[in-house]
């Protein structure tokens, strides 16, 4: 990665929610000092070619981490976890060999329609609310995808249907809610970032200087626009710990590193609606009179005589 990397757009919308201004978003009360244990798959946004999908990869990793956390603390019903498993979301190809929720960033990337022109931080969240999510394995980015044309190929209807089924199983479009914490290109104070990050990992937009692919990248020149997106997951004595899509995946931004864009997206998984239980079919009421009982008794003793009684009843 170099300083010409421009996968982040900075187009703001007056209709977006901003924390402390017009946002009704309610946080779940989660308090996690270090989100690192919930990031498992170490995805790269460049393999044979550059996808320019930093915004999408960050959003996907945030989603997976929040769901992984909610599962770990028992806040997702077993019926929903069973659905995740049967649908292919629980992927054991991770750092600890255990199954963890793993969705496809490529699904959201194609559906934004932006191709390699970059994305705003809100683009993947808008798509997630409209189209849901599908497992990584259904639409991966790996060595089998060798061209941008393959990567950005239209989504088959079967996968769109699978995303719609996901929405139905997690409570609809409000499974994702989001607001800006900072969207005016003013540097965000690290102290405020730390407070907000306890509730969720934070989706951030930053500028990168030279030698970005280092454990502690140098602070970029003042005044350059944000051009890359990563995830803020922890803090340290020397700065903010981030999760990136270039090796090394875990980096530390030094104190004073400018962070102009910060977005918070909250995942809320609602229980799968219970299948309605139909009332039992009523048993037909049998005719109950003395003649019917007599017929039944006689039929057991004298079948021919019982026939005569039936004729008498008519």
ChimeraX commands (.cxc) that place a marker at each C-alpha (Angstrom):
marker #1 position 0.00,0.00,0.00 radius 0.5
marker #1 position 1.21,3.53,-0.73 radius 0.5
marker #1 position 0.16,7.14,-0.36 radius 0.5
marker #1 position -1.82,7.01,-3.63 radius 0.5
marker #1 position -4.29,4.61,-2.04 radius 0.5
marker #1 position -7.74,6.22,-2.33 radius 0.5
marker #1 position -10.45,3.70,-1.49 radius 0.5
marker #1 position -12.33,6.03,0.86 radius 0.5
marker #1 position -14.88,8.61,-0.26 radius 0.5
marker #1 position -15.72,11.58,1.92 radius 0.5
marker #1 position -19.20,12.54,0.76 radius 0.5
marker #1 position -21.44,13.45,3.66 radius 0.5
marker #1 position -25.25,13.38,3.71 radius 0.5
marker #1 position -27.39,15.82,5.63 radius 0.5
marker #1 position -29.84,13.02,6.43 radius 0.5
marker #1 position -27.31,10.87,8.33 radius 0.5
marker #1 position -27.45,10.59,12.10 radius 0.5
marker #1 position -24.66,12.23,14.11 radius 0.5
marker #1 position -24.02,11.26,17.70 radius 0.5
marker #1 position -24.97,14.06,20.09 radius 0.5
marker #1 position -26.79,15.99,17.36 radius 0.5
marker #1 position -29.73,14.03,15.94 radius 0.5
marker #1 position -28.97,10.36,16.54 radius 0.5
marker #1 position -31.62,8.18,18.23 radius 0.5
marker #1 position -29.28,5.17,18.18 radius 0.5
marker #1 position -29.31,3.32,21.48 radius 0.5
marker #1 position -26.24,1.31,22.43 radius 0.5
marker #1 position -26.68,-2.10,23.99 radius 0.5
marker #1 position -24.63,-1.47,27.11 radius 0.5
marker #1 position -21.71,-3.52,25.82 radius 0.5
marker #1 position -18.37,-2.63,27.37 radius 0.5
marker #1 position -15.33,-4.24,25.75 radius 0.5
marker #1 position -11.94,-2.68,26.38 radius 0.5
marker #1 position -10.21,-4.82,23.75 radius 0.5
marker #1 position -12.07,-6.19,20.72 radius 0.5
marker #1 position -9.01,-8.09,19.42 radius 0.5
marker #1 position -10.27,-11.55,20.56 radius 0.5
marker #1 position -13.30,-11.20,18.29 radius 0.5
marker #1 position -11.36,-10.65,15.03 radius 0.5
marker #1 position -10.40,-14.03,13.61 radius 0.5
marker #1 position -9.96,-14.24,9.85 radius 0.5
marker #1 position -7.28,-11.74,8.80 radius 0.5
marker #1 position -8.67,-10.85,5.38 radius 0.5
marker #1 position -6.59,-9.09,2.73 radius 0.5
marker #1 position -8.17,-6.61,0.34 radius 0.5
marker #1 position -5.38,-7.13,-2.16 radius 0.5
marker #1 position -4.36,-10.55,-3.42 radius 0.5
marker #1 position -3.68,-10.66,-7.16 radius 0.5
marker #1 position -5.15,-7.19,-7.59 radius 0.5
marker #1 position -6.28,-4.24,-5.46 radius 0.5
marker #1 position -10.01,-4.26,-4.72 radius 0.5
marker #1 position -10.06,-0.74,-3.22 radius 0.5
marker #1 position -12.51,-2.23,-0.71 radius 0.5
marker #1 position -11.05,-1.06,2.60 radius 0.5
marker #1 position -14.39,0.44,3.70 radius 0.5
marker #1 position -16.25,-2.79,2.94 radius 0.5
marker #1 position -13.69,-5.07,4.59 radius 0.5
marker #1 position -13.73,-2.94,7.73 radius 0.5
marker #1 position -17.53,-3.06,7.90 radius 0.5
marker #1 position -17.59,-6.82,7.38 radius 0.5
marker #1 position -15.01,-7.40,10.11 radius 0.5
marker #1 position -16.91,-5.15,12.53 radius 0.5
marker #1 position -20.11,-7.07,11.84 radius 0.5
marker #1 position -18.46,-10.45,12.32 radius 0.5
marker #1 position -16.75,-9.31,15.54 radius 0.5
marker #1 position -19.96,-7.92,17.06 radius 0.5
marker #1 position -21.90,-11.12,16.27 radius 0.5
marker #1 position -19.04,-13.24,17.61 radius 0.5
marker #1 position -19.15,-11.22,20.83 radius 0.5
marker #1 position -22.94,-11.47,21.14 radius 0.5
marker #1 position -22.72,-15.25,20.72 radius 0.5
marker #1 position -19.98,-15.47,23.33 radius 0.5
marker #1 position -22.07,-13.69,25.99 radius 0.5
marker #1 position -25.30,-15.54,25.23 radius 0.5
marker #1 position -27.16,-12.64,23.62 radius 0.5
marker #1 position -28.10,-14.55,20.46 radius 0.5
marker #1 position -30.74,-17.30,20.81 radius 0.5
marker #1 position -29.69,-20.86,20.06 radius 0.5
marker #1 position -32.27,-21.07,17.27 radius 0.5
marker #1 position -30.54,-18.19,15.49 radius 0.5
marker #1 position -27.09,-19.75,16.00 radius 0.5
marker #1 position -28.47,-22.98,14.53 radius 0.5
marker #1 position -29.65,-20.99,11.52 radius 0.5
marker #1 position -26.19,-19.39,11.14 radius 0.5
marker #1 position -24.65,-22.87,11.19 radius 0.5
marker #1 position -27.03,-24.44,8.69 radius 0.5
marker #1 position -26.70,-21.45,6.34 radius 0.5
marker #1 position -22.88,-21.67,6.32 radius 0.5
marker #1 position -21.98,-18.57,8.36 radius 0.5
marker #1 position -20.08,-20.40,11.12 radius 0.5
marker #1 position -16.60,-20.85,9.66 radius 0.5
marker #1 position -13.92,-22.78,11.54 radius 0.5
marker #1 position -11.10,-21.65,9.26 radius 0.5
marker #1 position -9.89,-19.11,11.81 radius 0.5
marker #1 position -7.04,-18.53,14.21 radius 0.5
marker #1 position -8.33,-20.84,16.95 radius 0.5
marker #1 position -9.96,-23.60,14.89 radius 0.5
marker #1 position -13.37,-22.89,16.42 radius 0.5
marker #1 position -16.46,-21.84,14.48 radius 0.5
marker #1 position -17.01,-18.09,14.23 radius 0.5
marker #1 position -19.45,-15.97,12.23 radius 0.5
marker #1 position -17.88,-15.12,8.86 radius 0.5
marker #1 position -19.67,-13.04,6.22 radius 0.5
marker #1 position -18.75,-11.96,2.70 radius 0.5
marker #1 position -17.48,-8.38,2.12 radius 0.5
marker #1 position -17.62,-9.01,-1.61 radius 0.5
marker #1 position -21.43,-9.36,-1.40 radius 0.5
marker #1 position -21.75,-5.83,-0.02 radius 0.5
marker #1 position -19.07,-4.46,-2.34 radius 0.5
marker #1 position -20.84,-5.56,-5.51 radius 0.5
marker #1 position -24.18,-4.27,-4.24 radius 0.5
marker #1 position -22.86,-0.75,-3.56 radius 0.5
marker #1 position -22.26,-0.48,-7.32 radius 0.5
marker #1 position -19.09,1.55,-6.78 radius 0.5
marker #1 position -16.59,-0.95,-8.14 radius 0.5
marker #1 position -13.01,0.19,-7.57 radius 0.5
marker #1 position -13.99,3.83,-7.10 radius 0.5
marker #1 position -14.04,3.54,-3.32 radius 0.5
marker #1 position -16.86,3.85,-0.81 radius 0.5
marker #1 position -18.16,6.16,1.87 radius 0.5
marker #1 position -18.22,4.71,5.35 radius 0.5
marker #1 position -22.01,4.47,5.23 radius 0.5
marker #1 position -22.20,2.51,1.95 radius 0.5
marker #1 position -21.78,-1.01,3.36 radius 0.5
marker #1 position -24.19,-0.32,6.21 radius 0.5
marker #1 position -26.87,0.89,3.80 radius 0.5
marker #1 position -26.42,-2.28,1.73 radius 0.5
marker #1 position -26.45,-4.51,4.83 radius 0.5
marker #1 position -29.77,-3.05,5.91 radius 0.5
marker #1 position -31.30,-3.58,2.47 radius 0.5
marker #1 position -29.81,-6.90,1.37 radius 0.5
marker #1 position -28.66,-8.65,4.55 radius 0.5
marker #1 position -25.52,-10.80,4.51 radius 0.5
marker #1 position -24.29,-14.10,3.12 radius 0.5
marker #1 position -21.49,-16.43,4.25 radius 0.5
marker #1 position -17.91,-15.75,3.18 radius 0.5
marker #1 position -17.78,-19.15,1.48 radius 0.5
marker #1 position -20.69,-18.24,-0.81 radius 0.5
marker #1 position -18.82,-15.28,-2.31 radius 0.5
marker #1 position -15.16,-15.37,-1.24 radius 0.5
marker #1 position -12.14,-13.32,-2.19 radius 0.5
marker #1 position -9.22,-15.70,-2.50 radius 0.5
marker #1 position -6.74,-16.97,-5.08 radius 0.5
marker #1 position -9.59,-18.30,-7.25 radius 0.5
marker #1 position -10.61,-14.67,-7.99 radius 0.5
marker #1 position -7.97,-13.32,-10.35 radius 0.5
marker #1 position -9.55,-10.24,-11.97 radius 0.5
marker #1 position -11.69,-7.27,-10.90 radius 0.5
marker #1 position -14.31,-8.43,-13.40 radius 0.5
marker #1 position -14.70,-11.67,-11.48 radius 0.5
marker #1 position -14.75,-9.91,-8.15 radius 0.5
marker #1 position -17.42,-7.39,-9.15 radius 0.5
marker #1 position -19.59,-9.79,-11.19 radius 0.5
marker #1 position -23.35,-9.42,-10.56 radius 0.5
marker #1 position -24.77,-11.29,-7.57 radius 0.5
marker #1 position -26.82,-14.37,-8.57 radius 0.5
marker #1 position -30.47,-14.28,-7.55 radius 0.5
marker #1 position -30.00,-17.33,-5.33 radius 0.5
marker #1 position -27.53,-15.38,-3.18 radius 0.5
marker #1 position -29.78,-12.32,-3.07 radius 0.5
marker #1 position -32.52,-14.64,-1.82 radius 0.5
marker #1 position -30.13,-16.01,0.80 radius 0.5
marker #1 position -29.37,-12.48,1.98 radius 0.5
marker #1 position -33.11,-11.78,2.23 radius 0.5
marker #1 position -33.53,-14.96,4.29 radius 0.5
marker #1 position -30.76,-13.73,6.59 radius 0.5
marker #1 position -32.69,-10.49,7.16 radius 0.5
marker #1 position -35.80,-12.48,8.00 radius 0.5
marker #1 position -33.85,-14.48,10.57 radius 0.5
marker #1 position -32.17,-11.57,12.37 radius 0.5
marker #1 position -35.06,-9.15,12.73 radius 0.5
marker #1 position -35.12,-7.18,9.48 radius 0.5
marker #1 position -33.26,-4.08,8.34 radius 0.5
marker #1 position -32.68,-2.73,11.84 radius 0.5
marker #1 position -30.18,-5.47,12.54 radius 0.5
marker #1 position -27.74,-2.67,11.62 radius 0.5
marker #1 position -28.05,0.87,12.95 radius 0.5
marker #1 position -25.32,3.49,12.63 radius 0.5
marker #1 position -24.35,7.07,13.24 radius 0.5
marker #1 position -21.39,9.34,12.70 radius 0.5
marker #1 position -19.20,10.18,15.66 radius 0.5
marker #1 position -17.05,12.50,13.54 radius 0.5
marker #1 position -17.71,13.36,9.91 radius 0.5
marker #1 position -16.27,16.83,9.44 radius 0.5
marker #1 position -12.62,15.93,8.82 radius 0.5
marker #1 position -11.65,17.38,12.20 radius 0.5
marker #1 position -9.21,15.20,14.08 radius 0.5
marker #1 position -11.05,13.06,16.60 radius 0.5
marker #1 position -9.61,13.13,20.15 radius 0.5
marker #1 position -8.28,9.73,21.14 radius 0.5
marker #1 position -9.94,9.98,24.57 radius 0.5
marker #1 position -13.38,10.23,22.94 radius 0.5
marker #1 position -12.60,7.35,20.60 radius 0.5
marker #1 position -11.74,5.16,23.59 radius 0.5
marker #1 position -15.09,5.84,25.23 radius 0.5
marker #1 position -17.08,5.10,22.08 radius 0.5
marker #1 position -15.11,2.00,21.19 radius 0.5
marker #1 position -16.17,0.19,24.37 radius 0.5
marker #1 position -19.65,-0.31,22.87 radius 0.5
marker #1 position -18.54,-1.44,19.39 radius 0.5
marker #1 position -15.43,-1.56,17.23 radius 0.5
marker #1 position -15.27,1.75,15.36 radius 0.5
marker #1 position -15.28,2.24,11.60 radius 0.5
marker #1 position -12.71,4.92,10.88 radius 0.5
marker #1 position -11.37,6.84,7.90 radius 0.5
marker #1 position -7.76,8.00,7.97 radius 0.5
marker #1 position -4.95,9.21,5.79 radius 0.5
marker #1 position -1.85,7.07,5.31 radius 0.5
marker #1 position 1.66,8.34,4.93 radius 0.5
marker #1 position 4.79,6.56,3.76 radius 0.5
marker #1 position 5.68,3.12,5.11 radius 0.5
marker #1 position 2.08,2.38,6.10 radius 0.5
marker #1 position 2.64,-1.38,6.28 radius 0.5
marker #1 position 4.42,-1.26,9.62 radius 0.5
marker #1 position 3.50,-2.11,13.19 radius 0.5
marker #1 position 3.42,1.63,13.94 radius 0.5
marker #1 position 3.01,3.63,10.72 radius 0.5
marker #1 position 4.49,7.15,10.67 radius 0.5
marker #1 position 2.11,10.06,11.10 radius 0.5
marker #1 position 1.18,11.38,7.64 radius 0.5
marker #1 position 1.73,14.97,6.50 radius 0.5
marker #1 position -0.76,17.52,7.81 radius 0.5
marker #1 position -3.65,18.47,5.55 radius 0.5
marker #1 position -3.89,15.36,3.35 radius 0.5
marker #1 position -7.43,14.01,2.96 radius 0.5
marker #1 position -8.50,10.69,4.41 radius 0.5
marker #1 position -8.05,7.85,1.91 radius 0.5
marker #1 position -8.15,4.56,3.82 radius 0.5
marker #1 position -10.50,2.80,6.22 radius 0.5
marker #1 position -9.62,0.53,9.14 radius 0.5
marker #1 position -11.19,-0.63,12.40 radius 0.5
marker #1 position -10.36,0.75,15.82 radius 0.5
marker #1 position -10.29,-2.14,18.29 radius 0.5
marker #1 position -8.19,-1.20,21.32 radius 0.5
marker #1 position -5.87,1.39,22.81 radius 0.5
marker #1 position -2.35,1.19,24.13 radius 0.5
marker #1 position 0.11,3.44,25.92 radius 0.5
marker #1 position 1.46,4.68,22.59 radius 0.5
marker #1 position -1.75,5.15,20.60 radius 0.5
marker #1 position -4.78,3.46,19.06 radius 0.5
marker #1 position -4.72,-0.18,17.99 radius 0.5
marker #1 position -6.35,-0.82,14.62 radius 0.5
marker #1 position -7.25,-3.84,12.52 radius 0.5
marker #1 position -6.20,-3.47,8.88 radius 0.5
marker #1 position -6.38,-5.48,5.64 radius 0.5
marker #1 position -2.67,-5.29,4.85 radius 0.5
marker #1 position 0.12,-7.11,6.68 radius 0.5
marker #1 position 0.69,-6.48,9.53 radius 0.5
marker #1 position -3.03,-6.75,10.23 radius 0.5
marker #1 position -2.76,-5.24,13.71 radius 0.5
marker #1 position -1.14,-1.81,13.75 radius 0.5
marker #1 position -0.85,0.99,16.29 radius 0.5
marker #1 position -1.53,4.59,15.33 radius 0.5
marker #1 position 0.77,6.82,17.37 radius 0.5
marker #1 position -0.66,9.45,19.69 radius 0.5
marker #1 position -1.52,12.44,17.53 radius 0.5
marker #1 position -2.28,10.40,14.40 radius 0.5
marker #1 position -5.18,12.24,12.70 radius 0.5
marker #1 position -8.49,10.35,12.66 radius 0.5
marker #1 position -10.98,12.58,10.82 radius 0.5
marker #1 position -13.81,10.10,10.18 radius 0.5
marker #1 position -15.38,7.89,12.81 radius 0.5
marker #1 position -18.59,5.91,12.36 radius 0.5
marker #1 position -20.28,3.55,14.79 radius 0.5
marker #1 position -22.46,0.66,13.60 radius 0.5
marker #1 position -24.40,-1.45,16.08 radius 0.5
marker #1 position -25.49,-5.02,15.37 radius 0.5
marker #1 position -28.70,-6.17,17.06 radius 0.5
marker #1 position -29.89,-9.71,16.40 radius 0.5
marker #1 position -33.55,-10.31,17.18 radius 0.5
marker #1 position -34.86,-13.83,17.86 radius 0.5
marker #1 position -36.24,-15.85,14.99 radius 0.5
marker #1 position -40.06,-15.50,15.12 radius 0.5
marker #1 position -41.70,-18.56,16.62 radius 0.5
marker #1 position -43.63,-20.75,14.21 radius 0.5
marker #1 position -47.31,-20.31,15.10 radius 0.5
marker #1 position -48.86,-23.38,16.74 radius 0.5
marker #1 position -52.18,-24.32,15.19 radius 0.5
marker #1 position -54.97,-25.45,17.54 radius 0.5
marker #1 position -55.66,-29.21,17.48 radius 0.5
marker #1 position -58.26,-30.40,15.03 radius 0.5
marker #1 position -61.43,-31.05,17.02 radius 0.5
marker #1 position -62.65,-34.66,17.18 radius 0.5
marker #1 position -66.06,-35.01,15.53 radius 0.5
marker #1 position -68.84,-35.33,18.08 radius 0.5
marker #1 position -70.34,-38.80,17.89 radius 0.5
marker #1 position -74.11,-39.24,18.01 radius 0.5
marker #1 position -74.93,-40.33,21.53 radius 0.5
marker #1 position -78.46,-41.70,22.09 radius 0.5
marker #1 position -79.93,-44.90,23.40 radius 0.5
marker #1 position -80.68,-46.32,19.95 radius 0.5
marker #1 position -77.14,-45.80,18.68 radius 0.5
marker #1 position -75.75,-47.46,21.80 radius 0.5
marker #1 position -78.18,-50.36,21.35 radius 0.5
marker #1 position -77.14,-50.81,17.73 radius 0.5
marker #1 position -73.49,-50.94,18.71 radius 0.5
marker #1 position -74.25,-53.51,21.44 radius 0.5
marker #1 position -76.38,-55.69,19.21 radius 0.5
marker #1 position -73.88,-55.45,16.38 radius 0.5
marker #1 position -71.33,-57.09,18.60 radius 0.5
marker #1 position -73.74,-59.91,19.53 radius 0.5
marker #1 position -75.97,-60.39,16.53 radius 0.5
marker #1 position -74.78,-58.62,13.35 radius 0.5
marker #1 position -77.94,-59.56,11.42 radius 0.5
marker #1 position -80.25,-58.33,14.17 radius 0.5
marker #1 position -78.38,-55.07,14.35 radius 0.5
marker #1 position -79.28,-54.53,10.69 radius 0.5
marker #1 position -82.94,-54.80,11.47 radius 0.5
marker #1 position -82.62,-52.20,14.23 radius 0.5
marker #1 position -80.92,-49.82,11.80 radius 0.5
marker #1 position -83.87,-50.16,9.43 radius 0.5
marker #1 position -86.23,-49.42,12.31 radius 0.5
marker #1 position -84.30,-46.24,13.06 radius 0.5
marker #1 position -84.92,-45.00,9.53 radius 0.5
marker link #1:1,2 radius 0.2
marker link #1:2,3 radius 0.2
marker link #1:3,4 radius 0.2
marker link #1:4,5 radius 0.2
marker link #1:5,6 radius 0.2
marker link #1:6,7 radius 0.2
marker link #1:7,8 radius 0.2
marker link #1:8,9 radius 0.2
marker link #1:9,10 radius 0.2
marker link #1:10,11 radius 0.2
marker link #1:11,12 radius 0.2
marker link #1:12,13 radius 0.2
marker link #1:13,14 radius 0.2
marker link #1:14,15 radius 0.2
marker link #1:15,16 radius 0.2
marker link #1:16,17 radius 0.2
marker link #1:17,18 radius 0.2
marker link #1:18,19 radius 0.2
marker link #1:19,20 radius 0.2
marker link #1:20,21 radius 0.2
marker link #1:21,22 radius 0.2
marker link #1:22,23 radius 0.2
marker link #1:23,24 radius 0.2
marker link #1:24,25 radius 0.2
marker link #1:25,26 radius 0.2
marker link #1:26,27 radius 0.2
marker link #1:27,28 radius 0.2
marker link #1:28,29 radius 0.2
marker link #1:29,30 radius 0.2
marker link #1:30,31 radius 0.2
marker link #1:31,32 radius 0.2
marker link #1:32,33 radius 0.2
marker link #1:33,34 radius 0.2
marker link #1:34,35 radius 0.2
marker link #1:35,36 radius 0.2
marker link #1:36,37 radius 0.2
marker link #1:37,38 radius 0.2
marker link #1:38,39 radius 0.2
marker link #1:39,40 radius 0.2
marker link #1:40,41 radius 0.2
marker link #1:41,42 radius 0.2
marker link #1:42,43 radius 0.2
marker link #1:43,44 radius 0.2
marker link #1:44,45 radius 0.2
marker link #1:45,46 radius 0.2
marker link #1:46,47 radius 0.2
marker link #1:47,48 radius 0.2
marker link #1:48,49 radius 0.2
marker link #1:49,50 radius 0.2
marker link #1:50,51 radius 0.2
marker link #1:51,52 radius 0.2
marker link #1:52,53 radius 0.2
marker link #1:53,54 radius 0.2
marker link #1:54,55 radius 0.2
marker link #1:55,56 radius 0.2
marker link #1:56,57 radius 0.2
marker link #1:57,58 radius 0.2
marker link #1:58,59 radius 0.2
marker link #1:59,60 radius 0.2
marker link #1:60,61 radius 0.2
marker link #1:61,62 radius 0.2
marker link #1:62,63 radius 0.2
marker link #1:63,64 radius 0.2
marker link #1:64,65 radius 0.2
marker link #1:65,66 radius 0.2
marker link #1:66,67 radius 0.2
marker link #1:67,68 radius 0.2
marker link #1:68,69 radius 0.2
marker link #1:69,70 radius 0.2
marker link #1:70,71 radius 0.2
marker link #1:71,72 radius 0.2
marker link #1:72,73 radius 0.2
marker link #1:73,74 radius 0.2
marker link #1:74,75 radius 0.2
marker link #1:75,76 radius 0.2
marker link #1:76,77 radius 0.2
marker link #1:77,78 radius 0.2
marker link #1:78,79 radius 0.2
marker link #1:79,80 radius 0.2
marker link #1:80,81 radius 0.2
marker link #1:81,82 radius 0.2
marker link #1:82,83 radius 0.2
marker link #1:83,84 radius 0.2
marker link #1:84,85 radius 0.2
marker link #1:85,86 radius 0.2
marker link #1:86,87 radius 0.2
marker link #1:87,88 radius 0.2
marker link #1:88,89 radius 0.2
marker link #1:89,90 radius 0.2
marker link #1:90,91 radius 0.2
marker link #1:91,92 radius 0.2
marker link #1:92,93 radius 0.2
marker link #1:93,94 radius 0.2
marker link #1:94,95 radius 0.2
marker link #1:95,96 radius 0.2
marker link #1:96,97 radius 0.2
marker link #1:97,98 radius 0.2
marker link #1:98,99 radius 0.2
marker link #1:99,100 radius 0.2
marker link #1:100,101 radius 0.2
marker link #1:101,102 radius 0.2
marker link #1:102,103 radius 0.2
marker link #1:103,104 radius 0.2
marker link #1:104,105 radius 0.2
marker link #1:105,106 radius 0.2
marker link #1:106,107 radius 0.2
marker link #1:107,108 radius 0.2
marker link #1:108,109 radius 0.2
marker link #1:109,110 radius 0.2
marker link #1:110,111 radius 0.2
marker link #1:111,112 radius 0.2
marker link #1:112,113 radius 0.2
marker link #1:113,114 radius 0.2
marker link #1:114,115 radius 0.2
marker link #1:115,116 radius 0.2
marker link #1:116,117 radius 0.2
marker link #1:117,118 radius 0.2
marker link #1:118,119 radius 0.2
marker link #1:119,120 radius 0.2
marker link #1:120,121 radius 0.2
marker link #1:121,122 radius 0.2
marker link #1:122,123 radius 0.2
marker link #1:123,124 radius 0.2
marker link #1:124,125 radius 0.2
marker link #1:125,126 radius 0.2
marker link #1:126,127 radius 0.2
marker link #1:127,128 radius 0.2
marker link #1:128,129 radius 0.2
marker link #1:129,130 radius 0.2
marker link #1:130,131 radius 0.2
marker link #1:131,132 radius 0.2
marker link #1:132,133 radius 0.2
marker link #1:133,134 radius 0.2
marker link #1:134,135 radius 0.2
marker link #1:135,136 radius 0.2
marker link #1:136,137 radius 0.2
marker link #1:137,138 radius 0.2
marker link #1:138,139 radius 0.2
marker link #1:139,140 radius 0.2
marker link #1:140,141 radius 0.2
marker link #1:141,142 radius 0.2
marker link #1:142,143 radius 0.2
marker link #1:143,144 radius 0.2
marker link #1:144,145 radius 0.2
marker link #1:145,146 radius 0.2
marker link #1:146,147 radius 0.2
marker link #1:147,148 radius 0.2
marker link #1:148,149 radius 0.2
marker link #1:149,150 radius 0.2
marker link #1:150,151 radius 0.2
marker link #1:151,152 radius 0.2
marker link #1:152,153 radius 0.2
marker link #1:153,154 radius 0.2
marker link #1:154,155 radius 0.2
marker link #1:155,156 radius 0.2
marker link #1:156,157 radius 0.2
marker link #1:157,158 radius 0.2
marker link #1:158,159 radius 0.2
marker link #1:159,160 radius 0.2
marker link #1:160,161 radius 0.2
marker link #1:161,162 radius 0.2
marker link #1:162,163 radius 0.2
marker link #1:163,164 radius 0.2
marker link #1:164,165 radius 0.2
marker link #1:165,166 radius 0.2
marker link #1:166,167 radius 0.2
marker link #1:167,168 radius 0.2
marker link #1:168,169 radius 0.2
marker link #1:169,170 radius 0.2
marker link #1:170,171 radius 0.2
marker link #1:171,172 radius 0.2
marker link #1:172,173 radius 0.2
marker link #1:173,174 radius 0.2
marker link #1:174,175 radius 0.2
marker link #1:175,176 radius 0.2
marker link #1:176,177 radius 0.2
marker link #1:177,178 radius 0.2
marker link #1:178,179 radius 0.2
marker link #1:179,180 radius 0.2
marker link #1:180,181 radius 0.2
marker link #1:181,182 radius 0.2
marker link #1:182,183 radius 0.2
marker link #1:183,184 radius 0.2
marker link #1:184,185 radius 0.2
marker link #1:185,186 radius 0.2
marker link #1:186,187 radius 0.2
marker link #1:187,188 radius 0.2
marker link #1:188,189 radius 0.2
marker link #1:189,190 radius 0.2
marker link #1:190,191 radius 0.2
marker link #1:191,192 radius 0.2
marker link #1:192,193 radius 0.2
marker link #1:193,194 radius 0.2
marker link #1:194,195 radius 0.2
marker link #1:195,196 radius 0.2
marker link #1:196,197 radius 0.2
marker link #1:197,198 radius 0.2
marker link #1:198,199 radius 0.2
marker link #1:199,200 radius 0.2
marker link #1:200,201 radius 0.2
marker link #1:201,202 radius 0.2
marker link #1:202,203 radius 0.2
marker link #1:203,204 radius 0.2
marker link #1:204,205 radius 0.2
marker link #1:205,206 radius 0.2
marker link #1:206,207 radius 0.2
marker link #1:207,208 radius 0.2
marker link #1:208,209 radius 0.2
marker link #1:209,210 radius 0.2
marker link #1:210,211 radius 0.2
marker link #1:211,212 radius 0.2
marker link #1:212,213 radius 0.2
marker link #1:213,214 radius 0.2
marker link #1:214,215 radius 0.2
marker link #1:215,216 radius 0.2
marker link #1:216,217 radius 0.2
marker link #1:217,218 radius 0.2
marker link #1:218,219 radius 0.2
marker link #1:219,220 radius 0.2
marker link #1:220,221 radius 0.2
marker link #1:221,222 radius 0.2
marker link #1:222,223 radius 0.2
marker link #1:223,224 radius 0.2
marker link #1:224,225 radius 0.2
marker link #1:225,226 radius 0.2
marker link #1:226,227 radius 0.2
marker link #1:227,228 radius 0.2
marker link #1:228,229 radius 0.2
marker link #1:229,230 radius 0.2
marker link #1:230,231 radius 0.2
marker link #1:231,232 radius 0.2
marker link #1:232,233 radius 0.2
marker link #1:233,234 radius 0.2
marker link #1:234,235 radius 0.2
marker link #1:235,236 radius 0.2
marker link #1:236,237 radius 0.2
marker link #1:237,238 radius 0.2
marker link #1:238,239 radius 0.2
marker link #1:239,240 radius 0.2
marker link #1:240,241 radius 0.2
marker link #1:241,242 radius 0.2
marker link #1:242,243 radius 0.2
marker link #1:243,244 radius 0.2
marker link #1:244,245 radius 0.2
marker link #1:245,246 radius 0.2
marker link #1:246,247 radius 0.2
marker link #1:247,248 radius 0.2
marker link #1:248,249 radius 0.2
marker link #1:249,250 radius 0.2
marker link #1:250,251 radius 0.2
marker link #1:251,252 radius 0.2
marker link #1:252,253 radius 0.2
marker link #1:253,254 radius 0.2
marker link #1:254,255 radius 0.2
marker link #1:255,256 radius 0.2
marker link #1:256,257 radius 0.2
marker link #1:257,258 radius 0.2
marker link #1:258,259 radius 0.2
marker link #1:259,260 radius 0.2
marker link #1:260,261 radius 0.2
marker link #1:261,262 radius 0.2
marker link #1:262,263 radius 0.2
marker link #1:263,264 radius 0.2
marker link #1:264,265 radius 0.2
marker link #1:265,266 radius 0.2
marker link #1:266,267 radius 0.2
marker link #1:267,268 radius 0.2
marker link #1:268,269 radius 0.2
marker link #1:269,270 radius 0.2
marker link #1:270,271 radius 0.2
marker link #1:271,272 radius 0.2
marker link #1:272,273 radius 0.2
marker link #1:273,274 radius 0.2
marker link #1:274,275 radius 0.2
marker link #1:275,276 radius 0.2
marker link #1:276,277 radius 0.2
marker link #1:277,278 radius 0.2
marker link #1:278,279 radius 0.2
marker link #1:279,280 radius 0.2
marker link #1:280,281 radius 0.2
marker link #1:281,282 radius 0.2
marker link #1:282,283 radius 0.2
marker link #1:283,284 radius 0.2
marker link #1:284,285 radius 0.2
marker link #1:285,286 radius 0.2
marker link #1:286,287 radius 0.2
marker link #1:287,288 radius 0.2
marker link #1:288,289 radius 0.2
marker link #1:289,290 radius 0.2
marker link #1:290,291 radius 0.2
marker link #1:291,292 radius 0.2
marker link #1:292,293 radius 0.2
marker link #1:293,294 radius 0.2
marker link #1:294,295 radius 0.2
marker link #1:295,296 radius 0.2
marker link #1:296,297 radius 0.2
marker link #1:297,298 radius 0.2
marker link #1:298,299 radius 0.2
marker link #1:299,300 radius 0.2
marker link #1:300,301 radius 0.2
marker link #1:301,302 radius 0.2
marker link #1:302,303 radius 0.2
marker link #1:303,304 radius 0.2
marker link #1:304,305 radius 0.2
marker link #1:305,306 radius 0.2
marker link #1:306,307 radius 0.2
marker link #1:307,308 radius 0.2
marker link #1:308,309 radius 0.2
marker link #1:309,310 radius 0.2
marker link #1:310,311 radius 0.2
marker link #1:311,312 radius 0.2
marker link #1:312,313 radius 0.2
marker link #1:313,314 radius 0.2
view
